[in-house]
Amino acid sequence: MKAIRIYEFGEPEVMKIVEVERPAPAADEILVKMYAASVNPADYIIRRGGNEGLKPLLKLPMALGIDGAGIVEEVGSDVAEFKKGDRVYGVPNYLDGSYTEYLAAKSNQFGLMPHTLSFNEAGSLPACARMAWNGIAEKAKVQPGQRVLVHGAAGGIGNLALQFAKAYGAYVIGTASAHNAEFLKQLGADEVIDYNTQKFEDVVSDMDVVFNATPTTSVDEALRLRSVKVLKEGGIFVCTHGVWPNDEFIALLARKNATVLMAGVDINHQHCFTEVAKLIDAGKVKPIISKVYPWEQAAAAHRDVETKHVRGKIVLEIRKED
Ligand SMILES: NC(=O)c1ccc[n+]([C@@H]2O[C@H](COP(=O)([O-])OP(=O)(O)OC[C@H]3O[C@@H](n4cnc5c(N)ncnc54)[C@H](OP(=O)(O)O)[C@@H]3O)[C@@H](O)[C@H]2O)c1
């Protein structure tokens, strides 16, 4: 079978499609014939050699890709919830890579695809949906009528956080560049703030939840501190980055009796993907894809995502749908 591997860290061109051995599923795993994978910031971070937390774990040659969709080809002897032929979406075992023709992964990291979606649409979702759904539904427990601010609402995680919060009945304000304002309104945003020309803390207050989905860790600490001002007493700040909040931020939150929670941590993937599929099949949430690339053009796809200004997702098509 074919899979993408890197033999050195660096620019997008280090990604090569090569012949590798097809994996066999362990007793608690499924073998998935992959049709699509999405491109996430983790992919280019790993491709470049990793950040502080990842560096010690990365050993060349490496696979890439943290989510995708396909058809179950084989099931391990202990797997009861799937059968051959099921259309599934989910996440590979840690660092195994989803840019591949076949993937063996723990069955509990996959769910049945929403019935209404293509492989490319379903493959665009898992990594971002788990962060957005876990953050909005399970960590912040967003309720009807609550006020939610989503930083980076046009991105992969941000647009889903906005849609989930709307699906649960919240009043949602998103930050984005001006050209995304109309797009976010159509997705359901009640208000949109152009973060390039307006300070959100000047126009927003009394938020129950602030969900930070910006991909810019460099502005993150300042953004967190500014966000405390707009949280109401007892509010919740949801992080998507692995950068743990500093003492100043935690002290400011404490003065407001507010809390910081990490999305994507302690998550039951199968439950998450099942709930997300229900929302999608009910027409309450939809995947947003900017562009689908054949996986032979993974380098161009990475370059797009590295701009940090993609609307929704970039997808790699591994096989054409029959
Ligand atoms: N994707 C995952 O599975 C995953 C998992 C764990 C953690 N994370 C982390 O979560 C963060 C978001 O990930 P993502 O996949 O959603 O990223 P993304 O899709 O690459 O985010 C792109 C979006 O970010 C917006 N943006 C850029 N700079 C901004 C700023 N200064 N303020 C507000 N919005 C800004 C852009 O909006 P405009 O074009 O409108 O400016 C664009 O729509 C990243 O830091 C990532 O490392 C991601």
The ligand as a Tripos MOL2 file, in Angstrom:
@<TRIPOS>MOLECULE
LIG
   48    52     1     0     0
SMALL
NO_CHARGES

@<TRIPOS>ATOM
      1 N1         -6.9280   21.1620   14.2990 N.am      1 LIG1
      2 C1         -6.7300   20.3840   15.3520 C.2       1 LIG1
      3 O1         -7.0520   19.2030   15.3420 O.2       1 LIG1
      4 C2         -6.1160   20.9390   16.6040 C.ar      1 LIG1
      5 C3         -5.9550   20.0930   17.7100 C.ar      1 LIG1
      6 C4         -5.3860   20.6230   18.8850 C.ar      1 LIG1
      7 C5         -5.0040   21.9530   18.9330 C.ar      1 LIG1
      8 N2         -5.1730   22.7390   17.8230 N.ar      1 LIG1
      9 C6         -4.7770   24.1380   17.9050 C.3       1 LIG1
     10 O2         -5.9590   24.9390   17.8260 O.3       1 LIG1
     11 C7         -5.6950   26.1520   17.1190 C.3       1 LIG1
     12 C8         -6.7180   26.3370   16.0010 C.3       1 LIG1
     13 O3         -6.5900   25.2440   15.1050 O.3       1 LIG1
     14 P1         -7.3560   25.2310   13.7160 P.3       1 LIG1
     15 O4         -7.1150   23.8940   13.1230 O.co2     1 LIG1
     16 O5         -8.7400   25.7110   13.8800 O.co2     1 LIG1
     17 O6         -6.5030   26.3540   12.9340 O.3       1 LIG1
     18 P2         -6.7800   26.9630   11.4930 P.3       1 LIG1
     19 O7         -7.9240   26.2880   10.8280 O.co2     1 LIG1
     20 O8         -5.4710   26.9660   10.7730 O.co2     1 LIG1
     21 O9         -7.1860   28.4640   11.8190 O.3       1 LIG1
     22 C9         -7.3060   29.3270   10.7380 C.3       1 LIG1
     23 C10        -8.1760   30.4880   11.1360 C.3       1 LIG1
     24 O10        -7.5460   31.2640   12.1640 O.3       1 LIG1
     25 C11        -7.9860   32.6020   12.0410 C.3       1 LIG1
     26 N3         -6.9950   33.5220   12.6080 N.ar      1 LIG1
     27 C12        -5.6890   33.6650   12.2580 C.ar      1 LIG1
     28 N4         -5.0990   34.5740   13.0510 N.ar      1 LIG1
     29 C13        -6.0630   35.0340   13.9200 C.ar      1 LIG1
     30 C14        -6.0870   35.9990   14.9720 C.ar      1 LIG1
     31 N5         -4.9830   36.6840   15.3120 N.pl3     1 LIG1
     32 N6         -7.2630   36.2010   15.6420 N.ar      1 LIG1
     33 C15        -8.3720   35.5120   15.3160 C.ar      1 LIG1
     34 N7         -8.4160   34.5830   14.3070 N.ar      1 LIG1
     35 C16        -7.2750   34.3540   13.6280 C.ar      1 LIG1
     36 C17        -8.1460   32.8200   10.5580 C.3       1 LIG1
     37 O11        -9.2470   33.6790   10.4070 O.3       1 LIG1
     38 P3         -9.2330   34.9090    9.4050 P.3       1 LIG1
     39 O12        -8.7360   34.3550    8.0710 O.co2     1 LIG1
     40 O13       -10.6410   35.3280    9.4220 O.co2     1 LIG1
     41 O14        -8.2720   35.9350    9.9480 O.co2     1 LIG1
     42 C18        -8.4520   31.4170    9.9860 C.3       1 LIG1
     43 O15        -9.8030   31.2740    9.6030 O.3       1 LIG1
     44 C19        -4.2440   26.0290   16.6190 C.3       1 LIG1
     45 O16        -3.3960   26.7230   17.4920 O.3       1 LIG1
     46 C20        -3.9360   24.5570   16.7040 C.3       1 LIG1
     47 O17        -2.5670   24.2910   16.9080 O.3       1 LIG1
     48 C21        -5.7150   22.2630   16.6850 C.ar      1 LIG1
@<TRIPOS>BOND
     1     1     2 1
     2     2     3 2
     3     2     4 1
     4     4     5 ar
     5     4    48 ar
     6     5     6 ar
     7     6     7 ar
     8     7     8 ar
     9     8     9 1
    10     8    48 ar
    11     9    10 1
    12     9    46 1
    13    10    11 1
    14    11    12 1
    15    11    44 1
    16    12    13 1
    17    13    14 1
    18    14    15 2
    19    14    16 1
    20    14    17 1
    21    17    18 1
    22    18    19 2
    23    18    20 1
    24    18    21 1
    25    21    22 1
    26    22    23 1
    27    23    24 1
    28    23    42 1
    29    24    25 1
    30    25    26 1
    31    25    36 1
    32    26    27 ar
    33    26    35 ar
    34    27    28 ar
    35    28    29 ar
    36    29    30 ar
    37    29    35 ar
    38    30    31 1
    39    30    32 ar
    40    32    33 ar
    41    33    34 ar
    42    34    35 ar
    43    36    37 1
    44    36    42 1
    45    37    38 1
    46    38    39 2
    47    38    40 1
    48    38    41 1
    49    42    43 1
    50    44    45 1
    51    44    46 1
    52    46    47 1
@<TRIPOS>SUBSTRUCTURE
     1 LIG1         1 GROUP 0 **** ****
